Amino acid sequence: MASTEKLENANVSKNGVFDCNGGLCNTETSNFQVSEDVEEIVHKMDVEDVEEVIVHEMDTIFEDIDDRLLISRMVSDSVIKGIVSAISQQTTEVIAAKEREVAYLSKDSCSRQCNACDFSDPEREIRGDVEGAVFGTIVQGLRVEHERRVWNADNVLSFIARCKEISSLRLELDSIQKSFASHEVGHLSPQASLDGDIFHRKVVSNHSHHLGGLCDGNGKCEESEMSMPENFEMSKLSHMSKQELYKYFRTEINQMKRDHESTVHQMTEKYYSLKREFLKERDPLKEKGPLAARKDKEFESLRNKLSEVISRLDHILQENEKLSEFCNHSRDTLTSLVSENCRLWELLNSKKLEACYLAMQASDATEKSAQHLVSKENLQILVGRLTSSLEDARLEALIGDEVYKCILREMAAQDKSDNDDSDLKSVIVQEIIGTIYEEAFCGVNTASDSDYGEFSDLMSDLMQQVYSTIFQDVVTDISIELNEFKNKSLKDDESLVYLETKVSNIESDLYMESKENGNLKHQVSILEHIIEDKDKSLYEVTEELHKLVDLRNQQEGLIAKSEEELVLLKEKLVESQNCVDLYMTEVEKLNEAISVVESLLRKSDEAKARFVSALEQQQNDLAFLKAKEREQQKQMESFCYVIDGLSKSIADLEVRTNETIGWHSSRLEHSAFQLRSLVPKANILRRTSLLYKERLEKRCSDLQKAEAEVDVLGDEVDTLLRLLEKIYVALDHYSPIFQHYPGIIEILQLVKRELSGGTVKVL
């Protein structure tokens, strides 16, 4: 971008002859003053001095234009250098800012892996706002550059039109000079007349010889070219004999002599006619005196000045041609640079899209990692809950075992007490029976043996019924208590199985989460490699930009060379001006000689009729001159109109430049205001980031404490499992005793299965 702007400004500064920086901003007022001065001088002075005034004013105008063009070129070159340096600084700053943004994005992608999701949203919004503002300013600057290019193209077109007007003005001046020359047909210099007399003497004396040269009206001789016969063909001559060739060439030589004599005769007649016309116009000059000589001098000075003006216009047109060639070359370079700029812009856009895509991937990865962290925290909470529930279940199991043992002890004590009671009851019954028996035996001594047998049978039945009722109550109570204990133990086993399945599922989920975390870390490493590749591509882009800067420096060197060539051309112009001064001194000497010759010719008086005819001819000449003066005035008015248009265009250029400068200043103020509003937001974000970091550190410390507690609980679980295994071994040792209790044997088998499953899991 920087190289295109530099070349466009260079084209404007070198092609734009009417640039505002060159100091042509005041040409409008100066041209109006010049036109007013010219009108006053025309009204005040006579017709004789109008030509001198016009030529003098034209000289001053062109000198002012040359000076201002030099100043404008110098100023435009300095402005171009300043613009190029500013653009290079801007490009370096933009590249550094982009590199900082890329580094910041890479750091942010690394830091987001350990940050929460809440911290990334406001920072992303602020970054999006800043990037939007930056891209908006870039797009606006590109739009302004496009408008400037369009406006520069319009200026170039107007400059081409003005160059065409200058070329048309040069043609008009050339036609005016030719009209002056045609107006004085036959008014030859005395030196030419002397040359003509000498030539006439030579013709009269040497009429028989072949003349080598003929004199033109300015005293210069031109060599006569020998005209070869058109029918001179080698094919015919090759078939002729020597005599035929001799005759043929003899006739041709005679014919050529006749033709030459006829041409000499025609030239002598033309010479005498010209001499007569010269004498006719010279005779009135004798009687006109110094007025005619003065007018002749004025006309000669006008001719000389017109020739000088035409030469200057030719020089300007030549410079315009050189500038057009340089413009074409610079236009070609501009197109190539614009194409390269478009290619680089497309590369930049693709890199930006890739960076955005990578940022999106990094944000998705950070979100996934945050989700995994949240799920991990939830799973850890579940693990804590499950471990607490496991501890509760184990405590309940221990309490149940203790209660079971207490119940067994109480049952054994009750059995002992029941046995004691039964013994007491049996003793009491026996005593009662003995007393009854004694009473019956004492009361009825006369009873028979059969009655005693019946009574003993009744007593045995009564004892069996008493024992059966007592033992049935005890057995029913024990069976009920055993069934309740069995149901409780089954429920505890089911809850333990459920909790163990839950723990296994949670462990599998944790294993899957750890795998996913490993995959995410691998993806993050891949993204970091991609970001490094993008950094390398950005480094390559910066190298290309440095190459473009080198190209710009080379073009500046070419511009310096062109400036040196312009300086050499100016030196050549100074030398040509010195030569013109020398020619002017020679012309003055010739005019002095002409005045001497005219003083000699004034002594010869001739007829008054010629004087009258000369006066009439002079009046006609004056009328013709007045018409020419009117035409010249019209041309000067058109020239002033062109200069007015140029001054107006320069004023418009000043207004546009002031508007663009004000617009850029307002843009800078607006961007500064936006950045001021973003500073407190950035401070708030820094504070929030510090708070989030503190919270993260607290959470990490809490997680570490929870992990330590989980490790302690695992150790306790291991100790409890070992204790349960020892209890199982002790109970298994007394398994023959518990064979009468099938529920206890089933419980022992379940404990054995669980212990075997736990050992397998541990393995």
ChimeraX attribute file (.defattr): number of C-alpha atoms within 10 A of each C-alpha:
attribute: neighborCount
match mode: 1-to-1
recipient: residues
	/A:1	19
	/A:2	21
	/A:3	24
	/A:4	20
	/A:5	19
	/A:6	22
	/A:7	22
	/A:8	20
	/A:9	23
	/A:10	22
	/A:11	22
	/A:12	21
	/A:13	24
	/A:14	22
	/A:15	21
	/A:16	24
	/A:17	23
	/A:18	28
	/A:19	24
	/A:20	22
	/A:21	21
	/A:22	20
	/A:23	19
	/A:24	22
	/A:25	22
	/A:26	13
	/A:27	22
	/A:28	20
	/A:29	12
	/A:30	16
	/A:31	19
	/A:32	15
	/A:33	12
	/A:34	17
	/A:35	18
	/A:36	12
	/A:37	14
	/A:38	18
	/A:39	12
	/A:40	11
	/A:41	15
	/A:42	17
	/A:43	11
	/A:44	10
	/A:45	11
	/A:46	9
	/A:47	13
	/A:48	13
	/A:49	13
	/A:50	18
	/A:51	20
	/A:52	15
	/A:53	17
	/A:54	19
	/A:55	19
	/A:56	14
	/A:57	16
	/A:58	17
	/A:59	17
	/A:60	13
	/A:61	16
	/A:62	15
	/A:63	12
	/A:64	14
	/A:65	17
	/A:66	14
	/A:67	14
	/A:68	21
	/A:69	21
	/A:70	15
	/A:71	16
	/A:72	23
	/A:73	23
	/A:74	16
	/A:75	18
	/A:76	22
	/A:77	21
	/A:78	12
	/A:79	16
	/A:80	21
	/A:81	16
	/A:82	13
	/A:83	16
	/A:84	23
	/A:85	14
	/A:86	13
	/A:87	17
	/A:88	19
	/A:89	13
	/A:90	13
	/A:91	16
	/A:92	15
	/A:93	12
	/A:94	12
	/A:95	17
	/A:96	13
	/A:97	12
	/A:98	13
	/A:99	15
	/A:100	12
	/A:101	14
	/A:102	18
	/A:103	15
	/A:104	12
	/A:105	17
	/A:106	20
	/A:107	12
	/A:108	16
	/A:109	22
	/A:110	16
	/A:111	12
	/A:112	20
	/A:113	20
	/A:114	14
	/A:115	20
	/A:116	20
	/A:117	16
	/A:118	11
	/A:119	15
	/A:120	16
	/A:121	12
	/A:122	12
	/A:123	16
	/A:124	12
	/A:125	11
	/A:126	15
	/A:127	13
	/A:128	12
	/A:129	13
	/A:130	15
	/A:131	13
	/A:132	12
	/A:133	15
	/A:134	13
	/A:135	12
	/A:136	12
	/A:137	15
	/A:138	12
	/A:139	12
	/A:140	13
	/A:141	13
	/A:142	13
	/A:143	12
	/A:144	14
	/A:145	15
	/A:146	12
	/A:147	12
	/A:148	16
	/A:149	16
	/A:150	12
	/A:151	14
	/A:152	19
	/A:153	15
	/A:154	12
	/A:155	20
	/A:156	18
	/A:157	13
	/A:158	16
	/A:159	17
	/A:160	16
	/A:161	12
	/A:162	18
	/A:163	16
	/A:164	13
	/A:165	14
	/A:166	18
	/A:167	17
	/A:168	12
	/A:169	18
	/A:170	20
	/A:171	14
	/A:172	15
	/A:173	19
	/A:174	16
	/A:175	12
	/A:176	17
	/A:177	19
	/A:178	13
	/A:179	13
	/A:180	17
	/A:181	14
	/A:182	11
	/A:183	13
	/A:184	14
	/A:185	12
	/A:186	18
	/A:187	18
	/A:188	19
	/A:189	16
	/A:190	19
	/A:191	15
	/A:192	16
	/A:193	18
	/A:194	12
	/A:195	17
	/A:196	21
	/A:197	14
	/A:198	11
	/A:199	17
	/A:200	15
	/A:201	11
	/A:202	13
	/A:203	17
	/A:204	10
	/A:205	10
	/A:206	11
	/A:207	13
	/A:208	9
	/A:209	10
	/A:210	13
	/A:211	15
	/A:212	11
	/A:213	13
	/A:214	14
	/A:215	16
	/A:216	13
	/A:217	16
	/A:218	13
	/A:219	16
	/A:220	11
	/A:221	13
	/A:222	11
	/A:223	10
	/A:224	12
	/A:225	8
	/A:226	9
	/A:227	9
	/A:228	9
	/A:229	10
	/A:230	6
	/A:231	7
	/A:232	10
	/A:233	9
	/A:234	8
	/A:235	8
	/A:236	9
	/A:237	13
	/A:238	9
	/A:239	9
	/A:240	12
	/A:241	9
	/A:242	9
	/A:243	9
	/A:244	12
	/A:245	14
	/A:246	12
	/A:247	11
	/A:248	13
	/A:249	12
	/A:250	12
	/A:251	12
	/A:252	15
	/A:253	12
	/A:254	11
	/A:255	13
	/A:256	16
	/A:257	13
	/A:258	12
	/A:259	13
	/A:260	17
	/A:261	17
	/A:262	12
	/A:263	12
	/A:264	17
	/A:265	14
	/A:266	12
	/A:267	14
	/A:268	16
	/A:269	12
	/A:270	12
	/A:271	19
	/A:272	14
	/A:273	12
	/A:274	19
	/A:275	17
	/A:276	13
	/A:277	15
	/A:278	18
	/A:279	16
	/A:280	17
	/A:281	20
	/A:282	20
	/A:283	19
	/A:284	23
	/A:285	19
	/A:286	21
	/A:287	18
	/A:288	15
	/A:289	13
	/A:290	14
	/A:291	11
	/A:292	15
	/A:293	17
	/A:294	12
	/A:295	13
	/A:296	15
	/A:297	14
	/A:298	16
	/A:299	18
	/A:300	15
	/A:301	16
	/A:302	20
	/A:303	19
	/A:304	17
	/A:305	20
	/A:306	21
	/A:307	15
	/A:308	16
	/A:309	19
	/A:310	20
	/A:311	13
	/A:312	16
	/A:313	19
	/A:314	15
	/A:315	13
	/A:316	16
	/A:317	17
	/A:318	12
	/A:319	14
	/A:320	18
	/A:321	12
	/A:322	12
	/A:323	16
	/A:324	16
	/A:325	12
	/A:326	16
	/A:327	21
	/A:328	13
	/A:329	11
	/A:330	17
	/A:331	15
	/A:332	12
	/A:333	16
	/A:334	20
	/A:335	12
	/A:336	13
	/A:337	19
	/A:338	16
	/A:339	12
	/A:340	15
	/A:341	18
	/A:342	13
	/A:343	12
	/A:344	16
	/A:345	13
	/A:346	12
	/A:347	15
	/A:348	15
	/A:349	12
	/A:350	12
	/A:351	16
	/A:352	13
	/A:353	12
	/A:354	15
	/A:355	17
	/A:356	12
	/A:357	12
	/A:358	20
	/A:359	18
	/A:360	12
	/A:361	16
	/A:362	23
	/A:363	20
	/A:364	12
	/A:365	20
	/A:366	24
	/A:367	19
	/A:368	17
	/A:369	22
	/A:370	19
	/A:371	14
	/A:372	17
	/A:373	16
	/A:374	13
	/A:375	14
	/A:376	16
	/A:377	13
	/A:378	12
	/A:379	17
	/A:380	18
	/A:381	13
	/A:382	15
	/A:383	17
	/A:384	17
	/A:385	12
	/A:386	17
	/A:387	18
	/A:388	13
	/A:389	15
	/A:390	18
	/A:391	15
	/A:392	12
	/A:393	17
	/A:394	17
	/A:395	12
	/A:396	13
	/A:397	17
	/A:398	14
	/A:399	12
	/A:400	16
	/A:401	14
	/A:402	12
	/A:403	13
	/A:404	16
	/A:405	12
	/A:406	12
	/A:407	16
	/A:408	14
	/A:409	12
	/A:410	12
	/A:411	17
	/A:412	12
	/A:413	12
	/A:414	14
	/A:415	14
	/A:416	12
	/A:417	12
	/A:418	17
	/A:419	13
	/A:420	12
	/A:421	14
	/A:422	17
	/A:423	12
	/A:424	12
	/A:425	17
	/A:426	16
	/A:427	13
	/A:428	13
	/A:429	17
	/A:430	15
	/A:431	13
	/A:432	13
	/A:433	16
	/A:434	14
	/A:435	13
	/A:436	14
	/A:437	17
	/A:438	13
	/A:439	12
	/A:440	14
	/A:441	14
	/A:442	11
	/A:443	11
	/A:444	11
	/A:445	9
	/A:446	8
	/A:447	11
	/A:448	9
	/A:449	9
	/A:450	9
	/A:451	10
	/A:452	14
	/A:453	11
	/A:454	11
	/A:455	13
	/A:456	14
	/A:457	12
	/A:458	12
	/A:459	15
	/A:460	12
	/A:461	12
	/A:462	13
	/A:463	15
	/A:464	12
	/A:465	12
	/A:466	14
	/A:467	14
	/A:468	12
	/A:469	10
	/A:470	13
	/A:471	16
	/A:472	11
	/A:473	10
	/A:474	15
	/A:475	11
	/A:476	11
	/A:477	12
	/A:478	15
	/A:479	11
	/A:480	11
	/A:481	14
	/A:482	18
	/A:483	12
	/A:484	12
	/A:485	19
	/A:486	16
	/A:487	12
	/A:488	14
	/A:489	19
	/A:490	16
	/A:491	12
	/A:492	17
	/A:493	18
	/A:494	12
	/A:495	15
	/A:496	18
	/A:497	13
	/A:498	12
	/A:499	17
	/A:500	14
	/A:501	12
	/A:502	15
	/A:503	17
	/A:504	12
	/A:505	12
	/A:506	17
	/A:507	14
	/A:508	12
	/A:509	14
	/A:510	16
	/A:511	12
	/A:512	12
	/A:513	17
	/A:514	14
	/A:515	12
	/A:516	15
	/A:517	16
	/A:518	12
	/A:519	12
	/A:520	18
	/A:521	15
	/A:522	12
	/A:523	15
	/A:524	19
	/A:525	13
	/A:526	12
	/A:527	19
	/A:528	18
	/A:529	12
	/A:530	15
	/A:531	20
	/A:532	15
	/A:533	12
	/A:534	18
	/A:535	17
	/A:536	12
	/A:537	15
	/A:538	19
	/A:539	14
	/A:540	12
	/A:541	16
	/A:542	16
	/A:543	12
	/A:544	13
	/A:545	21
	/A:546	14
	/A:547	12
	/A:548	18
	/A:549	16
	/A:550	13
	/A:551	14
	/A:552	19
	/A:553	14
	/A:554	12
	/A:555	17
	/A:556	19
	/A:557	12
	/A:558	12
	/A:559	15
	/A:560	13
	/A:561	12
	/A:562	13
	/A:563	15
	/A:564	12
	/A:565	12
	/A:566	13
	/A:567	12
	/A:568	12
	/A:569	13
	/A:570	12
	/A:571	12
	/A:572	12
	/A:573	14
	/A:574	12
	/A:575	12
	/A:576	12
	/A:577	13
	/A:578	12
	/A:579	12
	/A:580	14
	/A:581	12
	/A:582	12
	/A:583	12
	/A:584	14
	/A:585	12
	/A:586	12
	/A:587	14
	/A:588	13
	/A:589	12
	/A:590	15
	/A:591	18
	/A:592	12
	/A:593	14
	/A:594	16
	/A:595	15
	/A:596	12
	/A:597	14
	/A:598	18
	/A:599	14
	/A:600	11
	/A:601	14
	/A:602	16
	/A:603	10
	/A:604	10
	/A:605	11
	/A:606	12
	/A:607	9
	/A:608	11
	/A:609	9
	/A:610	14
	/A:611	19
	/A:612	12
	/A:613	13
	/A:614	20
	/A:615	14
	/A:616	12
	/A:617	13
	/A:618	14
	/A:619	12
	/A:620	12
	/A:621	14
	/A:622	13
	/A:623	12
	/A:624	13
	/A:625	17
	/A:626	13
	/A:627	12
	/A:628	15
	/A:629	15
	/A:630	12
	/A:631	13
	/A:632	17
	/A:633	17
	/A:634	12
	/A:635	15
	/A:636	17
	/A:637	13
	/A:638	13
	/A:639	17
	/A:640	17
	/A:641	15
	/A:642	16
	/A:643	18
	/A:644	18
	/A:645	14
	/A:646	20
	/A:647	22
	/A:648	16
	/A:649	19
	/A:650	22
	/A:651	18
	/A:652	14
	/A:653	19
	/A:654	16
	/A:655	12
	/A:656	13
	/A:657	13
	/A:658	12
	/A:659	12
	/A:660	14
	/A:661	12
	/A:662	12
	/A:663	12
	/A:664	14
	/A:665	12
	/A:666	12
	/A:667	14
	/A:668	13
	/A:669	12
	/A:670	12
	/A:671	15
	/A:672	12
	/A:673	11
	/A:674	13
	/A:675	13
	/A:676	11
	/A:677	11
	/A:678	15
	/A:679	11
	/A:680	11
	/A:681	14
	/A:682	13
	/A:683	11
	/A:684	12
	/A:685	16
	/A:686	13
	/A:687	12
	/A:688	13
	/A:689	16
	/A:690	12
	/A:691	12
	/A:692	16
	/A:693	16
	/A:694	12
	/A:695	12
	/A:696	15
	/A:697	12
	/A:698	12
	/A:699	12
	/A:700	12
	/A:701	12
	/A:702	12
	/A:703	14
	/A:704	12
	/A:705	12
	/A:706	15
	/A:707	14
	/A:708	12
	/A:709	13
	/A:710	16
	/A:711	12
	/A:712	12
	/A:713	16
	/A:714	13
	/A:715	12
	/A:716	13
	/A:717	16
	/A:718	12
	/A:719	12
	/A:720	14
	/A:721	16
	/A:722	13
	/A:723	12
	/A:724	16
	/A:725	17
	/A:726	12
	/A:727	14
	/A:728	17
	/A:729	14
	/A:730	11
	/A:731	16
	/A:732	16
	/A:733	11
	/A:734	11
	/A:735	15
	/A:736	11
	/A:737	11
	/A:738	15
	/A:739	12
	/A:740	10
	/A:741	12
	/A:742	10
	/A:743	18
	/A:744	18
	/A:745	18
	/A:746	14
	/A:747	15
	/A:748	19
	/A:749	14
	/A:750	14
	/A:751	17
	/A:752	17
	/A:753	12
	/A:754	17
	/A:755	17
	/A:756	13
	/A:757	12
	/A:758	12
	/A:759	10
	/A:760	9
	/A:761	8
	/A:762	7
	/A:763	6
